[in-house]
Amino acid sequence: MAFIDLTSLGKSFGPTPVVRDFDLALHQGEFVSLLGPSGCGKTTVLRMVAGFETPDSGDIRIEGQSLLRQRASQRQIGMVFQSYALFPNMTVADNVAFGLRVAKLAPAQIDKRVDEMLDMVGLAAMKGRYPYQLSGGQQQRVALARAIAPRPRVLLLDEPLSALDAKIRVALRTEIRTIQRQLGITTLFVTHDQEEALSMSDRIVIMNAGRAEQIGTPEEIYNRPTTRFVAGFIGTLNVIEGQLGTEGGTVLTCAGGRLALPGTFGASPGETLSVAVRPQSLRPAPIDGDGLRGTVRHVEFLGAFTRLHVSCGPNTLLVDCFARDLAANLSVGSQIALTVPPDEVLRLSA
């Protein structure tokens, strides 16, 4: 049995459905991210689990017990908000102690737990400071310590890193994941940042228009997207359309040339297909070889790699190459051939 079961959840605000027939099961100690564009319903799902919103339909169960009749304060759930929501008139120590005092723990127990939490998030020396005396990253650490201090069964994170600059975000997401693993706490994380979800999660739920479009490990989501939406949302993607032939194997004839396909597509000769190729899967090749042919229209140096914009018929394909590769010798107007390993071509459904 799953530790958390979200079953057929539905929620509308007025006439507008925000979450539709949403199902998700989380195992104990798992870190699962809800990832999707703004307005897809991910925060609403989180707020229903927390008890801040009431589902119109469906059920929320933890260890087999329904939470629908429980208030937020009864659910033993910790939550970290996007805005931190620290009490400005309380010190760091008092903010962390707040939930423990509500639970009426003994003062000695509260002091010990506060010290443990502040040591865990690296803020033991700042327990007497007020929120306005802290940086954004430090405030977020206080919010995390406050959420986990009462030993909740579940931790909810609502875009907790979005207000931080890039360098602090990378460092803090590693810290959050380390603490989560150390505590073994089941965590549901909302983000619109693909890199955060891919780097932190055991599994990712891609949400679209209130529904779970695909659920899988980061590797599955990135390498084996099941729909055009997921493939286009995660990472950068080239979509190529063509007609399937069988000359010398499974080959897609498209604008700009021909593309070898894996033999697992299960398509019929002559069928029109849409396939997807990641920019790093397109390999520059000698112009007199096989593959797609095009013209370099733009070259971007991006540090670790160079990105080429290549026109192939009506399409502009993005090609990512390491500087040591052929891309280093290409300039705008150069003719180029592109090949793709067949097993890196993705077939797209609706």
C-alpha positions as a LaTeX table, in Angstrom:
\begin{tabular}{lrrr}
\hline
Residue & $x$ (\AA) & $y$ (\AA) & $z$ (\AA) \\
\hline
Met1 & 0.00 & 0.00 & 0.00 \\
Ala2 & 1.25 & 3.49 & $-0.85$ \\
Phe3 & 2.04 & 5.87 & 2.00 \\
Ile4 & 0.05 & 8.70 & 0.37 \\
Asp5 & $-2.82$ & 8.10 & $-2.07$ \\
Leu6 & $-4.41$ & 10.90 & $-4.06$ \\
Thr7 & $-7.41$ & 9.40 & $-5.84$ \\
Ser8 & $-9.53$ & 11.05 & $-8.54$ \\
Leu9 & $-8.99$ & 14.52 & $-7.10$ \\
Gly10 & $-11.02$ & 17.30 & $-8.67$ \\
Lys11 & $-11.22$ & 21.00 & $-7.91$ \\
Ser12 & $-12.90$ & 23.94 & $-9.63$ \\
Phe13 & $-12.92$ & 27.63 & $-8.81$ \\
Gly14 & $-16.29$ & 28.89 & $-9.99$ \\
Pro15 & $-16.95$ & 27.45 & $-13.45$ \\
Thr16 & $-13.26$ & 26.82 & $-14.12$ \\
Pro17 & $-11.90$ & 23.31 & $-13.42$ \\
Val18 & $-8.34$ & 23.54 & $-12.07$ \\
Val19 & $-7.62$ & 19.91 & $-11.12$ \\
Arg20 & $-9.28$ & 17.06 & $-12.99$ \\
Asp21 & $-9.36$ & 13.37 & $-12.06$ \\
Phe22 & $-5.86$ & 13.51 & $-10.54$ \\
Asp23 & $-4.27$ & 10.29 & $-9.25$ \\
Leu24 & $-0.93$ & 9.90 & $-7.51$ \\
Ala25 & 0.56 & 7.39 & $-5.07$ \\
Leu26 & 3.69 & 8.21 & $-3.06$ \\
His27 & 5.84 & 5.68 & $-1.23$ \\
Gln28 & 7.23 & 6.41 & 2.22 \\
Gly29 & 10.41 & 8.50 & 2.03 \\
Glu30 & 9.89 & 9.34 & $-1.64$ \\
Phe31 & 10.59 & 12.78 & $-3.12$ \\
Val32 & 8.04 & 13.55 & $-5.86$ \\
Ser33 & 7.86 & 16.78 & $-7.86$ \\
Leu34 & 4.80 & 18.31 & $-9.48$ \\
Leu35 & 6.10 & 20.07 & $-12.58$ \\
Gly36 & 4.16 & 22.07 & $-15.13$ \\
Pro37 & 3.39 & 25.50 & $-16.53$ \\
Ser38 & 1.65 & 28.22 & $-14.54$ \\
Gly39 & $-2.04$ & 27.48 & $-14.06$ \\
Cys40 & $-1.75$ & 23.71 & $-14.53$ \\
Gly41 & $-3.08$ & 22.96 & $-11.01$ \\
Lys42 & 0.09 & 21.83 & $-9.23$ \\
Thr43 & $-0.17$ & 24.28 & $-6.30$ \\
Thr44 & $-3.87$ & 23.53 & $-5.92$ \\
Val45 & $-3.02$ & 19.82 & $-5.50$ \\
Leu46 & $-0.49$ & 20.75 & $-2.82$ \\
Arg47 & $-2.98$ & 22.98 & $-0.99$ \\
Met48 & $-5.60$ & 20.20 & $-1.01$ \\
Val49 & $-3.10$ & 17.81 & 0.58 \\
Ala50 & $-2.22$ & 20.47 & 3.17 \\
Gly51 & $-5.88$ & 21.09 & 3.99 \\
Phe52 & $-6.01$ & 24.69 & 2.73 \\
Glu53 & $-8.40$ & 23.74 & $-0.10$ \\
Thr54 & $-11.22$ & 21.19 & $-0.07$ \\
Pro55 & $-11.50$ & 18.84 & $-3.06$ \\
Asp56 & $-14.77$ & 18.84 & $-4.99$ \\
Ser57 & $-14.25$ & 15.13 & $-5.63$ \\
Gly58 & $-11.83$ & 12.34 & $-4.84$ \\
Asp59 & $-9.92$ & 11.41 & $-1.70$ \\
Ile60 & $-6.59$ & 12.04 & 0.04 \\
Arg61 & $-5.26$ & 9.22 & 2.22 \\
Ile62 & $-2.13$ & 8.88 & 4.33 \\
Glu63 & $-1.40$ & 5.35 & 5.54 \\
Gly64 & $-4.91$ & 4.39 & 4.45 \\
Gln65 & $-6.68$ & 7.10 & 6.49 \\
Ser66 & $-8.72$ & 9.75 & 4.70 \\
Leu67 & $-7.79$ & 13.34 & 5.51 \\
Leu68 & $-10.92$ & 14.98 & 4.13 \\
Arg69 & $-12.53$ & 15.47 & 7.54 \\
Gln70 & $-9.32$ & 16.68 & 9.18 \\
Arg71 & $-8.35$ & 20.32 & 9.51 \\
Ala72 & $-4.92$ & 21.42 & 8.28 \\
Ser73 & $-3.63$ & 21.54 & 11.87 \\
Gln74 & $-4.57$ & 17.88 & 12.43 \\
Arg75 & $-2.81$ & 16.39 & 9.41 \\
Gln76 & 0.79 & 16.31 & 10.71 \\
Ile77 & 2.02 & 17.94 & 7.54 \\
Gly78 & 4.84 & 20.48 & 7.29 \\
Met79 & 4.79 & 23.09 & 4.54 \\
Val80 & 7.35 & 25.53 & 3.19 \\
Phe81 & 5.82 & 28.41 & 1.25 \\
Gln82 & 7.22 & 30.31 & $-1.71$ \\
Ser83 & 7.15 & 33.53 & 0.35 \\
Tyr84 & 8.83 & 31.87 & 3.40 \\
Ala85 & 6.00 & 33.27 & 5.65 \\
Leu86 & 8.30 & 33.80 & 8.63 \\
Phe87 & 7.00 & 35.77 & 11.59 \\
Pro88 & 8.86 & 39.11 & 11.37 \\
Asn89 & 8.53 & 39.87 & 15.09 \\
Met90 & 10.07 & 36.55 & 16.13 \\
Thr91 & 13.73 & 35.53 & 16.24 \\
Val92 & 15.00 & 32.63 & 14.18 \\
Ala93 & 14.75 & 30.34 & 17.22 \\
Asp94 & 11.19 & 31.45 & 18.00 \\
Asn95 & 10.11 & 30.90 & 14.38 \\
Val96 & 11.44 & 27.34 & 14.46 \\
Ala97 & 9.87 & 26.76 & 17.88 \\
Phe98 & 6.42 & 27.99 & 16.87 \\
Gly99 & 4.91 & 24.63 & 15.89 \\
Leu100 & 6.48 & 22.93 & 18.90 \\
Arg101 & 4.86 & 25.43 & 21.25 \\
Val102 & 1.50 & 24.95 & 19.56 \\
Ala103 & 1.97 & 21.21 & 20.20 \\
Lys104 & 2.65 & 22.11 & 23.88 \\
Leu105 & 5.99 & 20.37 & 24.19 \\
Ala106 & 8.02 & 20.98 & 27.33 \\
Pro107 & 10.39 & 23.98 & 27.13 \\
Ala108 & 13.46 & 21.77 & 27.45 \\
Gln109 & 12.27 & 19.59 & 24.56 \\
Ile110 & 11.56 & 22.68 & 22.45 \\
Asp111 & 15.02 & 24.12 & 23.06 \\
Lys112 & 16.69 & 20.84 & 22.20 \\
Arg113 & 14.70 & 20.38 & 19.01 \\
Val114 & 15.27 & 23.98 & 17.89 \\
Asp115 & 19.02 & 23.54 & 18.36 \\
Glu116 & 18.93 & 20.29 & 16.37 \\
Met117 & 17.04 & 21.89 & 13.50 \\
Leu118 & 19.20 & 25.01 & 13.32 \\
Asp119 & 22.32 & 22.88 & 13.39 \\
Met120 & 20.92 & 20.77 & 10.56 \\
Val121 & 20.30 & 23.81 & 8.32 \\
Gly122 & 23.56 & 25.50 & 9.31 \\
Leu123 & 22.07 & 28.45 & 11.20 \\
Ala124 & 22.96 & 27.65 & 14.81 \\
Ala125 & 24.91 & 30.89 & 15.12 \\
Met126 & 21.94 & 32.99 & 13.98 \\
Lys127 & 19.23 & 31.80 & 16.38 \\
Gly128 & 18.87 & 35.24 & 17.95 \\
Arg129 & 18.49 & 37.16 & 14.68 \\
Tyr130 & 15.25 & 38.38 & 13.13 \\
Pro131 & 14.13 & 37.53 & 9.57 \\
Tyr132 & 15.00 & 41.00 & 8.22 \\
Gln133 & 18.61 & 40.38 & 9.32 \\
Leu134 & 18.89 & 37.28 & 7.11 \\
Ser135 & 19.50 & 36.74 & 3.40 \\
Gly136 & 16.84 & 35.09 & 1.26 \\
Gly137 & 18.64 & 31.75 & 1.39 \\
Gln138 & 18.94 & 31.93 & 5.17 \\
Gln139 & 15.25 & 32.78 & 5.52 \\
Gln140 & 14.37 & 29.75 & 3.42 \\
Arg141 & 16.49 & 27.54 & 5.65 \\
Val142 & 14.60 & 28.88 & 8.69 \\
Ala143 & 11.28 & 28.12 & 6.95 \\
Leu144 & 12.48 & 24.57 & 6.25 \\
Ala145 & 13.64 & 24.07 & 9.85 \\
Arg146 & 10.28 & 25.34 & 11.14 \\
Ala147 & 8.38 & 22.94 & 8.85 \\
Ile148 & 10.30 & 19.82 & 9.89 \\
Ala149 & 10.75 & 20.64 & 13.58 \\
Pro150 & 7.42 & 19.04 & 14.67 \\
Arg151 & 8.43 & 15.79 & 12.85 \\
Pro152 & 5.60 & 15.85 & 10.29 \\
Arg153 & 4.60 & 12.75 & 8.38 \\
Val154 & 4.75 & 14.63 & 5.08 \\
Leu155 & 6.67 & 17.69 & 3.85 \\
Leu156 & 5.12 & 19.98 & 1.21 \\
Leu157 & 7.31 & 22.46 & $-0.67$ \\
Asp158 & 5.60 & 25.15 & $-2.76$ \\
Glu159 & 8.21 & 26.60 & $-5.13$ \\
Pro160 & 10.49 & 27.37 & $-2.18$ \\
Leu161 & 13.49 & 28.37 & $-4.31$ \\
Ser162 & 11.87 & 30.58 & $-6.94$ \\
Ala163 & 12.71 & 33.89 & $-5.22$ \\
Leu164 & 16.43 & 33.11 & $-4.87$ \\
Asp165 & 19.24 & 33.85 & $-7.28$ \\
Ala166 & 20.59 & 31.01 & $-9.42$ \\
Lys167 & 23.72 & 30.17 & $-7.43$ \\
Ile168 & 21.93 & 30.03 & $-4.07$ \\
Arg169 & 19.11 & 28.00 & $-5.66$ \\
Val170 & 21.53 & 25.29 & $-6.80$ \\
Ala171 & 23.21 & 25.08 & $-3.38$ \\
Leu172 & 19.93 & 25.07 & $-1.44$ \\
Arg173 & 18.24 & 22.41 & $-3.55$ \\
Thr174 & 21.16 & 20.09 & $-2.75$ \\
Glu175 & 20.79 & 20.87 & 0.96 \\
Ile176 & 17.03 & 20.27 & 0.90 \\
Arg177 & 17.47 & 16.90 & $-0.81$ \\
Thr178 & 20.21 & 15.88 & 1.63 \\
Ile179 & 18.05 & 16.77 & 4.65 \\
Gln180 & 15.03 & 15.02 & 3.13 \\
Arg181 & 17.04 & 11.82 & 2.65 \\
Gln182 & 18.52 & 12.09 & 6.13 \\
Leu183 & 15.06 & 12.37 & 7.72 \\
Gly184 & 13.38 & 9.91 & 5.34 \\
Ile185 & 10.37 & 12.22 & 5.10 \\
Thr186 & 7.88 & 11.78 & 2.26 \\
Thr187 & 7.99 & 14.99 & 0.23 \\
Leu188 & 5.80 & 16.59 & $-2.43$ \\
Phe189 & 7.54 & 19.45 & $-4.21$ \\
Val190 & 5.92 & 21.99 & $-6.56$ \\
Thr191 & 8.10 & 23.72 & $-9.13$ \\
His192 & 8.02 & 25.14 & $-12.63$ \\
Asp193 & 11.80 & 24.75 & $-12.94$ \\
Gln194 & 12.73 & 21.68 & $-14.99$ \\
Glu195 & 16.30 & 21.53 & $-13.69$ \\
Glu196 & 15.10 & 21.51 & $-10.07$ \\
Ala197 & 12.67 & 18.69 & $-10.73$ \\
Leu198 & 15.15 & 16.60 & $-12.72$ \\
Ser199 & 17.98 & 16.98 & $-10.20$ \\
Met200 & 16.00 & 16.51 & $-6.96$ \\
Ser201 & 13.22 & 14.00 & $-7.62$ \\
Asp202 & 12.73 & 10.27 & $-7.27$ \\
Arg203 & 9.75 & 10.74 & $-9.59$ \\
Ile204 & 8.22 & 13.63 & $-11.50$ \\
Val205 & 4.57 & 14.30 & $-12.30$ \\
Ile206 & 4.18 & 16.41 & $-15.44$ \\
Met207 & 0.89 & 18.30 & $-15.12$ \\
Asn208 & $-1.10$ & 19.80 & $-17.97$ \\
Ala209 & $-4.52$ & 21.45 & $-17.65$ \\
Gly210 & $-5.15$ & 19.94 & $-14.22$ \\
Arg211 & $-4.21$ & 16.37 & $-15.14$ \\
Ala212 & $-1.16$ & 14.18 & $-14.70$ \\
Glu213 & 0.20 & 13.96 & $-18.24$ \\
Gln214 & 3.02 & 11.55 & $-17.33$ \\
Ile215 & 4.53 & 10.15 & $-14.12$ \\
Gly216 & 8.00 & 8.66 & $-14.08$ \\
Thr217 & 11.60 & 8.91 & $-12.95$ \\
Pro218 & 13.59 & 11.89 & $-14.22$ \\
Glu219 & 15.31 & 9.60 & $-16.72$ \\
Glu220 & 11.99 & 8.24 & $-18.00$ \\
Ile221 & 10.43 & 11.69 & $-18.31$ \\
Tyr222 & 13.40 & 13.11 & $-20.19$ \\
Asn223 & 14.37 & 10.14 & $-22.37$ \\
Arg224 & 10.96 & 8.51 & $-22.95$ \\
Pro225 & 8.23 & 11.18 & $-22.96$ \\
Thr226 & 4.86 & 9.67 & $-23.83$ \\
Thr227 & 3.13 & 12.73 & $-25.31$ \\
Arg228 & 4.06 & 15.72 & $-27.44$ \\
Phe229 & 3.33 & 18.04 & $-24.49$ \\
Val230 & 5.77 & 16.25 & $-22.16$ \\
Ala231 & 8.46 & 16.01 & $-24.82$ \\
Gly232 & 8.14 & 19.71 & $-25.59$ \\
Phe233 & 7.96 & 20.81 & $-21.96$ \\
Ile234 & 11.03 & 18.95 & $-20.70$ \\
Gly235 & 14.21 & 20.26 & $-22.21$ \\
Thr236 & 14.65 & 21.60 & $-25.73$ \\
Leu237 & 13.20 & 19.59 & $-28.56$ \\
Asn238 & 13.25 & 19.41 & $-32.35$ \\
Val239 & 10.06 & 18.04 & $-33.94$ \\
Ile240 & 10.47 & 16.48 & $-37.37$ \\
Glu241 & 7.64 & 15.18 & $-39.55$ \\
Gly242 & 8.02 & 12.80 & $-42.45$ \\
Gln243 & 6.86 & 9.66 & $-44.20$ \\
Leu244 & 7.98 & 6.23 & $-43.19$ \\
Gly245 & 9.75 & 4.09 & $-45.77$ \\
Thr246 & 11.51 & 0.73 & $-45.52$ \\
Glu247 & 14.53 & 1.19 & $-47.77$ \\
Gly248 & 17.49 & $-0.34$ & $-46.02$ \\
Gly249 & 15.61 & $-0.52$ & $-42.73$ \\
Thr250 & 13.23 & 1.88 & $-41.00$ \\
Val251 & 13.79 & 5.31 & $-42.52$ \\
Leu252 & 11.82 & 8.54 & $-42.23$ \\
Thr253 & 11.88 & 10.71 & $-45.35$ \\
Cys254 & 11.44 & 14.35 & $-44.41$ \\
Ala255 & 12.33 & 17.86 & $-45.48$ \\
Gly256 & 16.09 & 18.04 & $-45.67$ \\
Gly257 & 16.79 & 14.34 & $-46.10$ \\
Arg258 & 16.29 & 11.01 & $-44.39$ \\
Leu259 & 16.40 & 9.91 & $-40.76$ \\
Ala260 & 17.08 & 6.37 & $-39.54$ \\
Leu261 & 14.56 & 5.21 & $-36.93$ \\
Pro262 & 14.65 & 2.44 & $-34.33$ \\
Gly263 & 12.74 & $-0.66$ & $-35.30$ \\
Thr264 & 10.37 & $-0.35$ & $-32.32$ \\
Phe265 & 7.97 & 2.29 & $-33.59$ \\
Gly266 & 5.46 & $-0.25$ & $-34.87$ \\
Ala267 & 4.46 & 2.02 & $-37.77$ \\
Ser268 & 3.44 & 0.95 & $-41.28$ \\
Pro269 & 5.34 & 1.79 & $-44.49$ \\
Gly270 & 4.06 & 5.05 & $-45.94$ \\
Glu271 & 2.68 & 6.28 & $-42.61$ \\
Thr272 & 3.24 & 9.93 & $-41.70$ \\
Leu273 & 5.01 & 10.30 & $-38.35$ \\
Ser274 & 6.06 & 13.05 & $-35.98$ \\
Val275 & 9.33 & 12.34 & $-34.20$ \\
Ala276 & 11.37 & 14.34 & $-31.71$ \\
Val277 & 15.13 & 14.73 & $-31.39$ \\
Arg278 & 17.02 & 16.46 & $-28.59$ \\
Pro279 & 19.57 & 19.07 & $-29.75$ \\
Gln280 & 22.46 & 17.06 & $-28.30$ \\
Ser281 & 21.37 & 13.99 & $-30.30$ \\
Leu282 & 21.93 & 15.71 & $-33.65$ \\
Arg283 & 25.52 & 15.13 & $-34.73$ \\
Pro284 & 27.29 & 17.22 & $-37.40$ \\
Ala285 & 28.62 & 14.97 & $-40.16$ \\
Pro286 & 30.50 & 15.39 & $-43.45$ \\
Ile287 & 28.31 & 17.10 & $-46.02$ \\
Asp288 & 28.78 & 14.25 & $-48.50$ \\
Gly289 & 27.42 & 11.68 & $-46.02$ \\
Asp290 & 23.94 & 10.48 & $-45.11$ \\
Gly291 & 21.43 & 12.27 & $-42.90$ \\
Leu292 & 19.64 & 15.59 & $-42.93$ \\
Arg293 & 21.12 & 18.49 & $-44.85$ \\
Gly294 & 20.76 & 22.13 & $-44.02$ \\
Thr295 & 22.31 & 25.56 & $-43.69$ \\
Val296 & 23.67 & 27.13 & $-40.51$ \\
Arg297 & 21.66 & 30.30 & $-39.83$ \\
His298 & 22.92 & 31.25 & $-36.38$ \\
Val299 & 25.70 & 30.17 & $-34.01$ \\
Glu300 & 25.49 & 30.64 & $-30.22$ \\
Phe301 & 28.48 & 30.07 & $-27.96$ \\
Leu302 & 27.06 & 28.90 & $-24.61$ \\
Gly303 & 30.23 & 28.06 & $-22.73$ \\
Ala304 & 30.25 & 24.28 & $-22.38$ \\
Phe305 & 28.75 & 23.82 & $-25.84$ \\
Thr306 & 27.91 & 25.64 & $-29.07$ \\
Arg307 & 24.31 & 25.75 & $-30.31$ \\
Leu308 & 23.70 & 25.83 & $-34.06$ \\
His309 & 20.42 & 26.95 & $-35.62$ \\
Val310 & 20.17 & 24.94 & $-38.83$ \\
Ser311 & 17.46 & 25.39 & $-41.48$ \\
Cys312 & 16.34 & 22.06 & $-42.97$ \\
Gly313 & 13.52 & 22.71 & $-45.41$ \\
Pro314 & 10.76 & 24.54 & $-43.50$ \\
Asn315 & 12.20 & 23.54 & $-40.11$ \\
Thr316 & 14.87 & 25.18 & $-37.97$ \\
Leu317 & 16.71 & 22.56 & $-35.97$ \\
Leu318 & 18.75 & 23.27 & $-32.85$ \\
Val319 & 22.03 & 21.36 & $-32.66$ \\
Asp320 & 24.19 & 21.32 & $-29.51$ \\
Cys321 & 27.85 & 20.46 & $-30.00$ \\
Phe322 & 30.90 & 20.58 & $-27.81$ \\
Ala323 & 33.34 & 23.21 & $-28.98$ \\
Arg324 & 35.89 & 20.53 & $-29.88$ \\
Asp325 & 33.47 & 19.03 & $-32.40$ \\
Leu326 & 32.81 & 20.05 & $-35.98$ \\
Ala327 & 30.68 & 22.98 & $-34.73$ \\
Ala328 & 33.87 & 24.90 & $-33.91$ \\
Asn329 & 34.63 & 25.16 & $-37.63$ \\
Leu330 & 31.14 & 26.15 & $-38.75$ \\
Ser331 & 29.90 & 29.66 & $-39.36$ \\
Val332 & 26.68 & 31.28 & $-40.56$ \\
Gly333 & 25.95 & 30.17 & $-44.11$ \\
Ser334 & 27.86 & 26.87 & $-43.85$ \\
Gln335 & 26.27 & 23.77 & $-45.33$ \\
Ile336 & 25.95 & 20.90 & $-42.87$ \\
Ala337 & 24.77 & 17.31 & $-42.66$ \\
Leu338 & 23.21 & 15.97 & $-39.46$ \\
Thr339 & 22.83 & 12.39 & $-38.24$ \\
Val340 & 21.04 & 10.94 & $-35.22$ \\
Pro341 & 21.57 & 7.58 & $-33.49$ \\
Pro342 & 18.28 & 5.73 & $-34.16$ \\
Asp343 & 17.72 & 4.90 & $-30.49$ \\
Glu344 & 17.71 & 8.64 & $-29.64$ \\
Val345 & 14.72 & 9.39 & $-31.89$ \\
Leu346 & 11.47 & 9.72 & $-29.94$ \\
Arg347 & 8.06 & 8.98 & $-31.39$ \\
Leu348 & 5.39 & 11.51 & $-30.36$ \\
Ser349 & 1.73 & 10.85 & $-29.72$ \\
Ala350 & $-0.94$ & 13.50 & $-29.25$ \\
\hline
\end{tabular}
